[in-house]
Amino acid sequence: MVNRTHIAPIAVLVALVAVDARSADWKVIAMRDPLATEVSFEEASRYLWPSEDANNVPGPDSLVARVSIEKRRGYVEVVDLRTGNVRRLPNAWGSLPQWSPDGRYISCVVWKSTRQPHELTVVDVATMTVAVTPELRISGTETKWSPDSRMIAASGVVHDSPRSMLCVVSIPAGSVTVIDTVDVFAAHEFSWSPDGRWLAYSRPTKVHHYGDTIASDLWIADASTAKAWLLIESPDWAQSNPLWVTNRIIQVDRVRWNDEGSNEEQRVVIELALD
C-alpha cells in the first residue's frame, strides 16, 4: 500500500525521442498527484473478470474457468453453472486460467516438461482444444489480455538463461513480438491501454541480492511494432504497478528504498501527448 504522506506534485519532464509509425513524438507533459476523481482503467473495467481465486475465474454468462486437482495434478476446466456441464482441456496439466475479454479464449499456464515448465497456452473455449501454444520459453508467466482480445502480453524468466522477457502474442495467429529483455531475474510489471495499442511497463535496472527490484524505469511500447519510449528514467527509484487511466494518462507507484530507515513512496499520474 502506498503511503500517501510522501506524495507530492512533480514538475514537467523532458520530451521523448523515439518516433512511432505515425511519425509523432511521445512527450511526457507533466507528472502530478492523482486526482480523487481519477480511477485507473483496470479498476473501472470488468474486462478481466477479476477473481479472488486465480484458479476459479468467472467468465461470460454462467461459465467459470477453474482448475480441478486430481492426483496432485491440475486440469483446466470450463463449468456451466446453469447446466452443470463440465468440459476439460485434455492431456494437459494447467493452472491460472484467464478469460479473453470477448469470452472466446482462455489462456492458462501448462506444464509441458521439466525443460518447458509453465508455458503459456491459449484454449478455444468452444472446442476446449489448444488454439495457440507459442514457443516463448519463459517460466512463471504473468499474462494479461488486451482489451480487444487480439493479443496477450506475457512476462517471465527465460528458460536456461539469466534473463527476463516481456513479449506479446497475437491471437489466433500465435506470432510473437518481443517488447523487452533484461539480463536479471526480475519481473516486468505491465498493463494495457484502453484502446489495446500500448503497453506501459516497468523495466528493472537494479535488483537486490535477495530478489527485490530496487530500481526500474518506466517505458511505453507499441504492442504491434515493439517501438518503445522511455517515460521515467530514475536510477534511485523503482516504478511499479503502472495502470492506464485513459489512453493518454498513466498512474504509477514509485518507491525509493532505504536500508537504514523508512522507504519513500509516491503515487503519481503521468500525462502524455503527441506532437
Backbone as CSV, one residue per row, in Angstrom:
resi,resn,N_x,N_y,N_z,CA_x,CA_y,CA_z,C_x,C_y,C_z
1,MET,0.846,-1.187,0.000,0.000,0.000,0.000,0.877,1.231,0.000
2,VAL,0.596,2.194,-0.844,1.396,3.406,-0.935,1.062,4.331,0.220
3,ASN,2.065,4.864,0.884,1.881,5.828,1.952,1.716,7.208,1.348
4,ARG,0.502,7.731,1.369,0.216,8.978,0.665,0.882,10.182,1.314
5,THR,1.412,10.032,2.547,2.043,11.178,3.183,3.310,11.603,2.465
6,HIS,3.884,10.728,1.650,5.114,11.058,0.934,4.855,11.629,-0.451
7,ILE,3.590,11.688,-0.876,3.288,12.073,-2.246,3.326,13.585,-2.392
8,ALA,3.944,14.038,-3.469,3.983,15.466,-3.751,3.924,15.674,-5.246
9,PRO,3.331,16.784,-5.701,3.299,17.057,-7.137,4.709,17.168,-7.703
10,ILE,4.871,16.793,-8.958,6.183,16.788,-9.601,6.109,17.619,-10.875
11,ALA,7.181,18.276,-11.205,7.175,19.233,-12.310,7.210,18.550,-13.667
12,VAL,7.137,19.365,-14.722,7.142,18.890,-16.098,8.462,18.204,-16.420
13,LEU,8.400,17.121,-17.219,9.593,16.386,-17.620,9.987,16.729,-19.050
14,VAL,11.092,16.147,-19.496,11.595,16.404,-20.838,10.817,15.620,-21.878
15,ALA,10.942,16.046,-23.138,10.304,15.331,-24.247,11.049,14.043,-24.531
16,LEU,10.345,13.088,-25.144,10.954,11.812,-25.528,11.500,11.903,-26.942
17,VAL,12.277,10.879,-27.326,12.983,10.983,-28.601,12.508,10.000,-29.655
18,ALA,11.894,8.900,-29.262,11.511,7.895,-30.260,10.312,8.361,-31.073
19,VAL,10.151,7.747,-32.256,9.085,8.134,-33.178,8.257,6.910,-33.511
20,ASP,6.935,7.041,-33.482,6.101,5.880,-33.775,5.738,5.850,-35.252
21,ALA,4.835,4.904,-35.625,4.516,4.682,-37.031,3.868,5.886,-37.683
22,ARG,3.310,6.786,-36.875,2.667,7.979,-37.423,3.612,9.172,-37.439
23,SER,4.900,8.909,-37.185,5.923,9.952,-37.183,5.591,11.069,-36.206
24,ALA,5.155,10.697,-35.026,4.854,11.669,-33.990,5.633,11.317,-32.734
25,ASP,6.124,12.328,-32.020,6.893,12.118,-30.806,5.959,11.994,-29.611
26,TRP,6.202,10.952,-28.791,5.567,10.922,-27.481,6.268,11.938,-26.599
27,LYS,5.523,12.638,-25.782,6.095,13.528,-24.787,5.421,13.318,-23.453
28,VAL,6.207,13.377,-22.397,5.647,13.499,-21.058,5.453,14.989,-20.810
29,ILE,4.217,15.399,-20.619,3.977,16.827,-20.414,3.879,17.189,-18.941
30,ALA,3.600,16.203,-18.067,3.556,16.502,-16.636,3.528,15.223,-15.828
31,MET,4.077,15.317,-14.611,3.852,14.301,-13.592,3.232,15.018,-12.410
32,ARG,2.195,14.422,-11.852,1.470,15.108,-10.782,0.801,14.087,-9.874
33,ASP,0.256,14.595,-8.766,-0.567,13.772,-7.890,-1.809,13.302,-8.622
34,PRO,-2.274,12.081,-8.362,-3.569,11.670,-8.926,-4.700,12.454,-8.279
35,LEU,-5.728,12.715,-9.071,-6.913,13.405,-8.560,-7.881,12.378,-7.982
36,ALA,-8.701,12.819,-7.057,-9.657,11.914,-6.417,-10.640,11.331,-7.418
37,THR,-10.910,12.055,-8.502,-11.885,11.591,-9.495,-11.296,10.616,-10.495
38,GLU,-9.968,10.445,-10.504,-9.331,9.574,-11.480,-9.301,8.131,-10.979
39,VAL,-9.838,7.245,-11.787,-9.832,5.812,-11.481,-9.113,5.115,-12.624
40,SER,-8.194,4.210,-12.317,-7.434,3.548,-13.370,-8.350,2.717,-14.252
41,PHE,-7.929,2.523,-15.484,-8.724,1.783,-16.462,-9.034,0.373,-15.977
42,GLU,-8.055,-0.319,-15.421,-8.285,-1.685,-14.963,-9.261,-1.734,-13.792
43,GLU,-9.240,-0.713,-12.937,-10.182,-0.677,-11.831,-11.591,-0.368,-12.315
44,ALA,-11.694,0.443,-13.359,-13.005,0.863,-13.844,-13.646,-0.159,-14.774
45,SER,-12.837,-1.063,-15.344,-13.330,-2.002,-16.350,-13.423,-3.405,-15.780
46,ARG,-14.402,-4.165,-16.240,-14.546,-5.561,-15.822,-14.083,-6.526,-16.906
47,TYR,-13.291,-6.065,-17.872,-12.956,-6.943,-18.986,-12.098,-8.131,-18.568
48,LEU,-11.431,-8.057,-17.419,-10.619,-9.178,-16.961,-11.407,-10.149,-16.087
49,TRP,-12.664,-9.854,-15.804,-13.450,-10.681,-14.890,-12.620,-11.048,-13.653
50,PRO,-12.290,-10.072,-12.818,-11.382,-10.343,-11.703,-11.971,-11.343,-10.716
51,SER,-11.080,-12.098,-10.086,-11.500,-13.103,-9.120,-10.484,-13.144,-7.995
52,GLU,-10.959,-13.422,-6.788,-10.038,-13.565,-5.668,-9.245,-14.865,-5.774
53,ASP,-9.752,-15.825,-6.514,-9.094,-17.119,-6.689,-8.606,-17.225,-8.130
54,ALA,-7.293,-17.232,-8.320,-6.730,-17.257,-9.674,-7.005,-18.560,-10.395
55,ASN,-7.463,-19.575,-9.696,-7.780,-20.848,-10.319,-9.286,-21.138,-10.340
56,ASN,-10.085,-20.092,-10.155,-11.539,-20.206,-10.242,-12.071,-18.848,-10.684
57,VAL,-12.226,-18.679,-12.009,-12.417,-17.352,-12.576,-13.743,-17.263,-13.335
58,PRO,-14.672,-16.403,-12.908,-15.925,-16.235,-13.637,-15.694,-15.703,-15.047
59,GLY,-16.495,-16.186,-15.994,-16.431,-15.738,-17.375,-17.766,-15.192,-17.827
60,PRO,-18.046,-15.203,-19.104,-19.310,-14.677,-19.609,-20.486,-15.582,-19.232
61,ASP,-21.651,-14.963,-19.116,-22.874,-15.699,-18.804,-22.689,-16.526,-17.532
62,SER,-22.931,-17.822,-17.610,-22.844,-18.676,-16.415,-21.590,-19.542,-16.412
63,LEU,-20.590,-19.184,-17.229,-19.382,-20.004,-17.338,-18.337,-19.601,-16.299
64,VAL,-17.610,-20.602,-15.836,-16.498,-20.398,-14.918,-15.327,-21.250,-15.393
65,ALA,-14.143,-20.648,-15.448,-12.917,-21.411,-15.704,-12.297,-21.765,-14.361
66,ARG,-11.968,-23.030,-14.178,-11.422,-23.458,-12.902,-10.345,-24.516,-13.123
67,VAL,-9.614,-24.792,-12.066,-8.620,-25.857,-12.085,-9.078,-26.954,-11.138
68,SER,-9.175,-28.156,-11.666,-9.570,-29.329,-10.876,-8.324,-30.156,-10.577
69,ILE,-8.121,-30.495,-9.310,-6.932,-31.230,-8.887,-7.255,-32.711,-8.765
70,GLU,-6.480,-33.532,-9.449,-6.601,-34.975,-9.356,-5.197,-35.570,-9.265
71,LYS,-4.960,-36.348,-8.225,-3.666,-36.995,-8.029,-2.519,-35.984,-8.110
72,ARG,-2.739,-34.844,-7.440,-1.759,-33.756,-7.332,-1.460,-33.081,-8.670
73,ARG,-2.324,-33.275,-9.647,-2.161,-32.606,-10.939,-3.395,-31.762,-11.226
74,GLY,-3.161,-30.587,-11.798,-4.259,-29.675,-12.085,-4.679,-29.734,-13.546
75,TYR,-5.988,-29.681,-13.764,-6.546,-29.700,-15.113,-7.494,-28.512,-15.276
76,VAL,-7.365,-27.798,-16.394,-8.208,-26.635,-16.650,-9.560,-27.096,-17.185
77,GLU,-10.624,-26.602,-16.562,-11.976,-26.962,-16.959,-12.817,-25.703,-17.137
78,VAL,-13.866,-25.818,-17.948,-14.903,-24.790,-18.053,-16.203,-25.402,-17.573
79,VAL,-16.827,-24.759,-16.605,-18.051,-25.259,-15.994,-19.188,-24.292,-16.301
80,ASP,-20.311,-24.829,-16.737,-21.525,-24.039,-16.907,-22.342,-24.184,-15.626
81,LEU,-22.413,-23.131,-14.830,-23.098,-23.206,-13.547,-24.603,-23.398,-13.712
82,ARG,-25.125,-23.028,-14.863,-26.564,-23.171,-15.091,-26.939,-24.620,-15.374
83,THR,-26.110,-25.305,-16.172,-26.443,-26.681,-16.573,-25.634,-27.736,-15.831
84,GLY,-24.514,-27.324,-15.206,-23.640,-28.286,-14.550,-22.681,-28.980,-15.500
85,ASN,-22.710,-28.622,-16.784,-21.824,-29.249,-17.766,-20.368,-28.859,-17.508
86,VAL,-19.469,-29.856,-17.530,-18.045,-29.638,-17.299,-17.261,-30.111,-18.518
87,ARG,-16.405,-29.222,-19.033,-15.543,-29.590,-20.159,-14.093,-29.331,-19.764
88,ARG,-13.204,-30.273,-20.094,-11.816,-30.212,-19.650,-10.869,-30.152,-20.840
89,LEU,-9.777,-29.375,-20.673,-8.692,-29.406,-21.647,-7.964,-30.729,-21.486
90,PRO,-8.025,-31.618,-22.483,-7.469,-32.971,-22.304,-5.944,-32.997,-22.423
91,ASN,-5.355,-33.976,-21.771,-3.920,-34.288,-21.937,-3.011,-33.113,-21.627
92,ALA,-3.387,-32.308,-20.648,-2.549,-31.166,-20.285,-2.760,-30.838,-18.814
93,TRP,-1.655,-30.582,-18.116,-1.729,-30.128,-16.737,-1.598,-28.613,-16.761
94,GLY,-2.587,-27.921,-16.241,-2.584,-26.471,-16.356,-3.103,-25.778,-15.112
95,SER,-2.934,-24.447,-15.103,-3.392,-23.629,-13.983,-3.519,-22.182,-14.450
96,LEU,-3.980,-21.326,-13.558,-4.076,-19.878,-13.764,-4.839,-19.515,-15.041
97,PRO,-6.094,-19.949,-15.192,-6.860,-19.588,-16.390,-7.266,-18.118,-16.377
98,GLN,-7.234,-17.497,-17.556,-7.705,-16.124,-17.729,-8.568,-16.052,-18.981
99,TRP,-9.743,-15.448,-18.843,-10.636,-15.283,-19.990,-10.177,-14.139,-20.881
100,SER,-10.301,-14.329,-22.190,-10.157,-13.186,-23.087,-11.394,-12.304,-22.909
101,PRO,-11.270,-11.003,-23.117,-12.415,-10.114,-22.896,-13.656,-10.486,-23.696
102,ASP,-13.486,-11.068,-24.902,-14.655,-11.452,-25.697,-15.209,-12.825,-25.312
103,GLY,-14.566,-13.510,-24.366,-15.058,-14.796,-23.895,-14.785,-15.962,-24.819
104,ARG,-14.041,-15.736,-25.894,-13.798,-16.802,-26.861,-12.663,-17.727,-26.433
105,TYR,-11.677,-17.184,-25.719,-10.487,-17.955,-25.364,-10.246,-17.928,-23.858
106,ILE,-9.474,-18.899,-23.422,-8.898,-18.898,-22.087,-7.395,-19.090,-22.239
107,SER,-6.623,-18.251,-21.604,-5.185,-18.502,-21.520,-4.907,-19.204,-20.199
108,CYS,-3.889,-20.029,-20.186,-3.512,-20.723,-18.955,-2.027,-21.052,-19.022
109,VAL,-1.511,-21.539,-17.928,-0.112,-21.950,-17.856,-0.089,-23.470,-17.822
110,VAL,0.571,-24.084,-18.781,0.567,-25.537,-18.935,1.967,-26.095,-18.689
111,TRP,2.019,-27.184,-17.925,3.280,-27.886,-17.687,3.529,-28.849,-18.848
112,LYS,4.607,-28.604,-19.613,4.945,-29.477,-20.736,6.005,-30.505,-20.375
113,SER,7.051,-30.050,-19.674,8.132,-30.947,-19.271,8.994,-30.205,-18.266
114,THR,9.995,-30.897,-17.711,10.902,-30.221,-16.785,11.725,-29.145,-17.473
115,ARG,11.906,-29.251,-18.780,12.629,-28.233,-19.534,11.703,-27.154,-20.081
116,GLN,10.412,-27.407,-20.067,9.434,-26.429,-20.513,8.276,-26.341,-19.508
117,PRO,8.585,-25.888,-18.294,7.515,-25.766,-17.306,6.760,-24.455,-17.473
118,HIS,5.491,-24.464,-17.117,4.711,-23.229,-17.019,4.704,-22.434,-18.321
119,GLU,4.323,-23.080,-19.410,4.293,-22.448,-20.729,2.897,-21.885,-21.019
120,LEU,2.862,-20.681,-21.585,1.599,-20.056,-21.965,0.890,-20.893,-23.033
121,THR,-0.394,-21.139,-22.818,-1.231,-21.861,-23.774,-2.582,-21.163,-23.854
122,VAL,-3.116,-21.024,-25.071,-4.419,-20.395,-25.281,-5.392,-21.457,-25.769
123,VAL,-6.542,-21.537,-25.113,-7.531,-22.576,-25.364,-8.767,-21.962,-26.012
124,ASP,-9.281,-22.629,-27.059,-10.555,-22.247,-27.664,-11.676,-22.797,-26.774
125,VAL,-12.483,-21.906,-26.207,-13.496,-22.333,-25.244,-14.567,-23.198,-25.901
126,ALA,-14.925,-22.916,-27.146,-15.998,-23.655,-27.815,-15.654,-25.136,-27.973
127,THR,-14.381,-25.419,-28.251,-13.976,-26.809,-28.515,-13.110,-27.411,-27.409
128,MET,-12.650,-26.567,-26.479,-11.721,-26.985,-25.423,-10.504,-27.680,-26.020
129,THR,-9.969,-27.074,-27.071,-8.729,-27.536,-27.688,-7.721,-26.390,-27.683
130,VAL,-6.457,-26.739,-27.809,-5.399,-25.724,-27.824,-5.475,-24.940,-29.130
131,ALA,-5.609,-23.612,-29.015,-5.652,-22.741,-30.188,-4.274,-22.166,-30.491
132,VAL,-3.520,-21.825,-29.463,-2.197,-21.219,-29.629,-1.295,-21.748,-28.523
133,THR,-0.111,-22.196,-28.904,0.904,-22.578,-27.925,2.252,-22.035,-28.391
134,PRO,2.481,-20.750,-28.185,3.695,-20.115,-28.706,4.944,-20.620,-27.990
135,GLU,6.042,-20.650,-28.701,7.316,-21.080,-28.128,7.996,-19.885,-27.466
136,LEU,7.475,-19.489,-26.314,8.039,-18.346,-25.602,9.257,-18.739,-24.779
137,ARG,9.243,-19.960,-24.247,10.312,-20.463,-23.392,10.578,-19.531,-22.209
138,ILE,9.491,-19.131,-21.557,9.605,-18.378,-20.315,8.753,-19.057,-19.250
139,SER,9.236,-19.016,-18.001,8.549,-19.662,-16.886,7.993,-18.611,-15.932
140,GLY,7.097,-19.072,-15.051,6.487,-18.160,-14.095,5.716,-17.068,-14.805
141,THR,5.009,-17.438,-15.849,4.460,-16.452,-16.771,3.353,-15.616,-16.147
142,GLU,3.503,-14.297,-16.207,2.456,-13.334,-15.885,1.831,-12.894,-17.205
143,THR,0.520,-13.033,-17.352,-0.126,-12.726,-18.625,-1.293,-11.763,-18.428
144,LYS,-1.547,-10.943,-19.462,-2.700,-10.049,-19.473,-3.210,-9.919,-20.905
145,TRP,-4.511,-10.089,-21.070,-5.148,-9.932,-22.375,-5.299,-8.458,-22.731
146,SER,-5.175,-8.165,-24.023,-5.508,-6.824,-24.491,-7.024,-6.654,-24.450
147,PRO,-7.527,-5.439,-24.277,-8.977,-5.231,-24.161,-9.770,-5.710,-25.373
148,ASP,-9.132,-5.758,-26.564,-9.844,-6.185,-27.770,-9.669,-7.674,-28.064
149,SER,-9.010,-8.411,-27.177,-8.800,-9.868,-27.298,-7.912,-10.260,-28.470
150,ARG,-7.240,-9.315,-29.103,-6.402,-9.622,-30.260,-4.985,-10.027,-29.879
151,MET,-4.576,-9.735,-28.634,-3.217,-10.023,-28.204,-3.224,-10.387,-26.726
152,ILE,-2.161,-11.066,-26.336,-1.934,-11.331,-24.922,-0.468,-11.054,-24.618
153,ALA,-0.222,-10.280,-23.568,1.144,-9.957,-23.159,1.575,-10.920,-22.067
154,ALA,2.852,-11.297,-22.091,3.375,-12.260,-21.125,4.767,-11.829,-20.669
155,SER,5.041,-12.054,-19.400,6.349,-11.742,-18.843,6.816,-12.916,-17.997
156,GLY,8.110,-13.227,-18.061,8.644,-14.323,-17.261,10.132,-14.482,-17.451
157,VAL,10.678,-15.461,-16.752,12.110,-15.763,-16.811,12.367,-16.720,-17.965
158,VAL,13.366,-16.404,-18.784,13.707,-17.222,-19.946,14.347,-18.531,-19.482
159,HIS,13.910,-19.647,-20.073,14.471,-20.953,-19.719,15.978,-20.981,-19.994
160,ASP,16.726,-21.573,-19.059,18.164,-21.815,-19.236,18.939,-20.538,-19.538
161,SER,18.476,-19.414,-18.988,19.167,-18.152,-19.262,18.887,-17.179,-18.118
162,PRO,19.889,-16.399,-17.697,19.671,-15.423,-16.616,19.033,-14.141,-17.140
163,ARG,17.905,-14.280,-17.810,17.228,-13.125,-18.398,15.731,-13.208,-18.146
164,SER,15.083,-12.050,-18.192,13.627,-11.969,-18.148,13.141,-11.277,-19.411
165,MET,11.919,-11.608,-19.828,11.421,-11.118,-21.107,9.960,-10.685,-20.987
166,LEU,9.616,-9.635,-21.719,8.236,-9.201,-21.901,7.923,-9.295,-23.382
167,CYS,6.833,-9.978,-23.731,6.502,-10.158,-25.137,4.992,-10.112,-25.327
168,VAL,4.585,-10.056,-26.591,3.167,-10.018,-26.960,2.914,-11.120,-27.983
169,VAL,1.835,-11.880,-27.790,1.446,-12.937,-28.709,0.150,-12.525,-29.403
170,SER,0.142,-12.580,-30.726,-1.077,-12.273,-31.478,-1.992,-13.489,-31.464
171,ILE,-3.298,-13.221,-31.397,-4.294,-14.291,-31.320,-5.266,-14.141,-32.485
172,PRO,-5.511,-15.227,-33.267,-5.084,-16.615,-33.062,-3.832,-17.001,-33.841
173,ALA,-3.154,-16.039,-34.510,-2.007,-16.402,-35.348,-0.874,-17.020,-34.533
174,GLY,-0.665,-16.522,-33.318,0.385,-17.066,-32.473,1.752,-16.455,-32.688
175,SER,1.869,-15.427,-33.528,3.166,-14.780,-33.733,3.572,-14.012,-32.485
176,VAL,4.883,-13.968,-32.238,5.417,-13.398,-31.005,6.218,-12.143,-31.318
177,THR,5.947,-11.067,-30.583,6.716,-9.830,-30.670,7.371,-9.586,-29.329
178,VAL,8.703,-9.563,-29.302,9.430,-9.317,-28.056,9.459,-7.813,-27.804
179,ILE,8.936,-7.413,-26.652,8.902,-5.997,-26.282,10.182,-5.586,-25.576
180,ASP,10.672,-6.450,-24.661,11.861,-6.086,-23.888,12.480,-7.327,-23.264
181,THR,13.800,-7.308,-23.106,14.516,-8.325,-22.331,15.482,-7.616,-21.390
182,VAL,15.697,-8.207,-20.216,16.666,-7.671,-19.255,17.513,-8.820,-18.743
183,ASP,18.767,-8.539,-18.437,19.704,-9.582,-18.012,19.699,-9.763,-16.504
184,VAL,18.502,-9.837,-15.917,18.341,-10.092,-14.489,17.103,-10.958,-14.294
185,PHE,17.051,-11.649,-13.151,15.848,-12.398,-12.791,14.897,-11.444,-12.072
186,ALA,14.139,-10.694,-12.819,13.202,-9.739,-12.238,12.031,-9.564,-13.194
187,ALA,10.858,-9.429,-12.633,9.653,-9.381,-13.457,9.381,-7.971,-13.979
188,HIS,8.881,-7.910,-15.224,8.290,-6.680,-15.725,6.882,-6.548,-15.136
189,GLU,6.522,-5.359,-14.713,5.140,-5.072,-14.360,4.552,-4.259,-15.507
190,PHE,3.338,-4.611,-15.948,2.839,-4.006,-17.186,1.323,-3.946,-17.192
191,SER,0.780,-3.132,-18.095,-0.666,-3.073,-18.300,-0.956,-2.526,-19.690
192,TRP,-2.182,-2.803,-20.170,-2.637,-2.385,-21.492,-3.373,-1.058,-21.425
193,SER,-3.202,-0.260,-22.477,-4.022,0.945,-22.613,-5.447,0.540,-22.977
194,PRO,-6.430,1.383,-22.692,-7.824,1.045,-23.000,-8.078,0.707,-24.464
195,ASP,-7.321,1.315,-25.398,-7.537,1.032,-26.818,-6.772,-0.197,-27.296
196,GLY,-6.015,-0.849,-26.418,-5.314,-2.078,-26.772,-4.103,-1.885,-27.653
197,ARG,-3.630,-0.665,-27.811,-2.470,-0.432,-28.674,-1.162,-0.379,-27.898
198,TRP,-1.190,0.142,-26.682,0.046,0.439,-25.967,0.199,-0.434,-24.729
199,LEU,1.451,-0.748,-24.412,1.810,-1.374,-23.148,2.644,-0.391,-22.340
200,ALA,2.280,-0.179,-21.089,3.148,0.522,-20.149,3.824,-0.540,-19.297
201,TYR,5.134,-0.398,-19.068,5.823,-1.426,-18.292,7.011,-0.850,-17.535
202,SER,7.288,-1.455,-16.398,8.492,-1.109,-15.645,9.616,-2.031,-16.088
203,ARG,10.785,-1.450,-16.301,11.956,-2.208,-16.762,12.989,-2.250,-15.648
204,PRO,13.191,-3.403,-14.999,14.138,-3.480,-13.880,15.560,-3.131,-14.320
205,THR,16.233,-2.322,-13.504,17.623,-1.957,-13.786,18.572,-2.330,-12.649
206,LYS,18.025,-2.558,-11.461,18.863,-2.937,-10.322,18.049,-3.856,-9.413
207,VAL,18.635,-5.003,-9.082,17.954,-5.994,-8.258,18.793,-6.295,-7.030
208,HIS,18.148,-6.304,-5.858,18.846,-6.622,-4.618,19.216,-8.104,-4.611
209,HIS,20.245,-8.450,-3.839,20.710,-9.843,-3.827,19.649,-10.801,-3.305
210,TYR,18.648,-10.303,-2.527,17.584,-11.201,-2.096,16.353,-11.131,-2.982
211,GLY,16.467,-10.463,-4.125,15.449,-10.612,-5.166,14.565,-9.424,-5.448
212,ASP,14.478,-8.460,-4.553,13.600,-7.313,-4.794,14.176,-6.389,-5.859
213,THR,13.286,-5.848,-6.695,13.696,-4.824,-7.657,13.810,-3.505,-6.919
214,ILE,15.005,-2.931,-6.889,15.203,-1.686,-6.144,15.347,-0.483,-7.061
215,ALA,15.422,-0.719,-8.373,15.396,0.390,-9.329,14.833,-0.117,-10.644
216,SER,13.969,0.688,-11.239,13.400,0.332,-12.543,12.909,1.595,-13.221
217,ASP,12.959,1.592,-14.551,12.476,2.706,-15.356,11.081,2.396,-15.881
218,LEU,10.358,3.427,-16.247,9.021,3.250,-16.815,9.066,3.520,-18.309
219,TRP,8.518,2.580,-19.097,8.507,2.665,-20.549,7.084,2.504,-21.070
220,ILE,6.896,2.907,-22.321,5.671,2.626,-23.061,6.091,2.053,-24.405
221,ALA,5.332,1.064,-24.913,5.673,0.438,-26.194,4.421,0.234,-27.024
222,ASP,4.593,0.354,-28.343,3.549,-0.038,-29.286,3.552,-1.568,-29.337
223,ALA,2.447,-2.177,-28.956,2.415,-3.637,-28.832,2.588,-4.348,-30.161
224,SER,2.239,-3.718,-31.264,2.339,-4.358,-32.566,3.739,-4.271,-33.161
225,THR,4.442,-3.184,-32.889,5.743,-2.963,-33.513,6.914,-3.082,-32.546
226,ALA,6.642,-3.047,-31.246,7.655,-3.093,-30.188,8.475,-1.816,-30.096
227,LYS,8.106,-0.765,-30.837,8.793,0.515,-30.674,8.489,1.061,-29.293
228,ALA,9.533,1.502,-28.594,9.386,1.845,-27.187,9.900,3.252,-26.900
229,TRP,9.337,3.863,-25.859,9.690,5.199,-25.419,9.955,5.171,-23.925
230,LEU,11.014,5.823,-23.494,11.339,5.925,-22.081,10.546,7.076,-21.469
231,LEU,9.731,6.780,-20.465,8.937,7.818,-19.806,9.631,8.364,-18.567
232,ILE,10.105,7.458,-17.706,10.788,7.884,-16.482,12.073,7.085,-16.356
233,GLU,13.186,7.778,-16.311,14.473,7.144,-16.041,14.936,7.597,-14.672
234,SER,15.071,6.651,-13.744,15.457,7.056,-12.406,16.219,5.928,-11.727
235,PRO,17.546,6.088,-11.582,18.376,5.022,-11.008,18.134,4.773,-9.532
236,ASP,17.441,5.684,-8.851,17.238,5.552,-7.410,15.815,5.178,-7.028
237,TRP,14.929,5.001,-8.033,13.528,4.698,-7.746,13.105,3.439,-8.506
238,ALA,12.194,2.685,-7.889,11.559,1.550,-8.557,10.139,1.950,-8.933
239,GLN,9.835,1.855,-10.234,8.483,2.142,-10.713,7.685,0.828,-10.680
240,SER,6.458,0.861,-10.193,5.683,-0.369,-10.082,4.207,-0.104,-10.362
241,ASN,3.505,-1.185,-10.711,2.061,-1.171,-10.892,1.589,-0.064,-11.834
242,PRO,2.143,0.020,-13.050,1.646,1.038,-13.979,0.221,0.702,-14.434
243,LEU,-0.685,1.658,-14.336,-2.082,1.460,-14.708,-2.559,2.635,-15.543
244,TRP,-3.222,2.337,-16.637,-3.746,3.382,-17.503,-5.042,3.943,-16.925
245,VAL,-5.143,5.262,-16.918,-6.389,5.938,-16.562,-7.185,6.218,-17.827
246,THR,-6.500,6.746,-18.853,-7.046,6.902,-20.199,-5.943,6.515,-21.170
247,ASN,-6.181,6.683,-22.476,-5.147,6.372,-23.464,-3.978,7.355,-23.417
248,ARG,-4.077,8.401,-22.609,-3.010,9.403,-22.515,-2.570,9.665,-21.084
249,ILE,-3.082,8.903,-20.126,-2.717,9.127,-18.730,-2.405,7.787,-18.078
250,ILE,-1.260,7.714,-17.377,-0.825,6.502,-16.690,-0.588,6.828,-15.217
251,GLN,-1.092,5.987,-14.345,-0.801,6.079,-12.921,0.281,5.067,-12.578
252,VAL,1.225,5.458,-11.726,2.303,4.542,-11.361,2.708,4.794,-9.914
253,ASP,3.083,3.718,-9.220,3.626,3.824,-7.866,5.148,3.826,-7.946
254,ARG,5.785,4.606,-7.075,7.239,4.734,-7.083,7.757,4.562,-5.661
255,VAL,8.890,3.838,-5.530,9.492,3.594,-4.227,10.985,3.875,-4.306
256,ARG,11.479,4.638,-3.332,12.927,4.790,-3.155,13.297,4.008,-1.894
257,TRP,14.065,2.907,-2.086,14.385,2.019,-0.981,15.443,2.652,-0.081
258,ASN,15.290,2.431,1.222,16.235,2.958,2.200,16.511,1.864,3.221
259,ASP,17.712,1.299,3.194,18.052,0.210,4.107,18.165,0.672,5.556
260,GLU,18.306,1.982,5.765,18.530,2.484,7.116,17.295,3.143,7.718
261,GLY,16.203,3.154,7.025,15.006,3.797,7.548,13.805,3.488,6.678
262,SER,12.737,4.266,6.839,11.519,4.030,6.071,11.732,4.393,4.601
263,ASN,11.081,3.663,3.727,11.170,3.935,2.304,10.341,5.172,1.946
264,GLU,10.761,5.867,0.903,9.992,6.993,0.387,9.113,6.487,-0.745
265,GLU,7.825,6.788,-0.687,6.880,6.251,-1.652,6.039,7.373,-2.259
266,GLN,5.700,7.195,-3.539,4.877,8.159,-4.253,3.874,7.414,-5.128
267,ARG,2.755,8.008,-5.343,1.843,7.599,-6.422,1.623,8.823,-7.283
268,VAL,1.981,8.709,-8.567,1.903,9.867,-9.454,1.114,9.508,-10.704
269,VAL,0.664,10.538,-11.377,-0.011,10.396,-12.664,0.847,11.059,-13.720
270,ILE,1.040,10.375,-14.836,1.856,10.870,-15.941,0.922,11.222,-17.090
271,GLU,0.993,12.453,-17.542,0.198,12.885,-18.681,1.058,12.865,-19.922
272,LEU,0.542,12.251,-20.994,1.274,12.095,-22.247,0.607,12.917,-23.340
273,ALA,1.383,13.249,-24.351,0.850,13.978,-25.503,1.603,13.585,-26.738
274,LEU,0.969,13.732,-27.906,1.600,13.534,-29.203,1.732,14.867,-29.900
275,ASP,2.911,15.116,-30.496,3.071,16.322,-31.307,2.217,16.220,-32.556
